[in-house]
Amino acid sequence: MFNLLYVLFVGLGISFLGTLPLGTLNVAAMQIANKENIKAGINFSLGVALVEVIYLRLSLKGVGWVIDHPRLFFYLGWVTVLLLVALSVFTFISALHKREKKNVLLNNKMNRFLLGATMSALNPVQIPFWFGWSTYLMTNRVLLPKSIEFNFFTIGGGIGTLCGLAVFVFGGTFVVQKLNANQKKVDIVIGCIFAVTAVIQAYKVIHYHPLH
């Protein structure tokens, strides 16, 4: 049971940190909560989290299939290294350039839950994000290719997304202003996490033999 809870909190932590950098979805959640009400912001966040969970589960299913084919899993390990390096470089570049987030067009009567789900579905960057992290965690045997562990990891990811969005829904403009002022530091820290993870992943892949 401890292992399952550990996997859940790993998923929660990764998802929570991934939600903090300012982007379309978290800024939209903040705007909806401020201009309408907290309930609308929560409904929007639930829609976002639902799609996040679906994308996460699809990513795990894909990695679960690949892990049954050792040679493919070996090569996927290198793909993950490249993905993590790309994420790190992109994050460092973002830290060097001041980014202004434009207001999201929310002047419509669409149900806020459906709006969150739709906007999240149209932002499929979650798939390579979760595919990379899932491969890394499985390579290091933090996450085992078992349905029950996949389920707990997915639940953790969904909770992490909700917690991250809750920061914006309940913190509102104050949180966005603080994150904007310190976005460079946030990006640098996250970029370093990606870079260190890429190095660890490369080390693991080098010492992994596809015939074992």
Helices and strands as residue ranges (DSSP letters): H 2-19, H 24-35, H 38-67, H 70-96, H 112-121, H 126-139, H 147-181, H 183-206
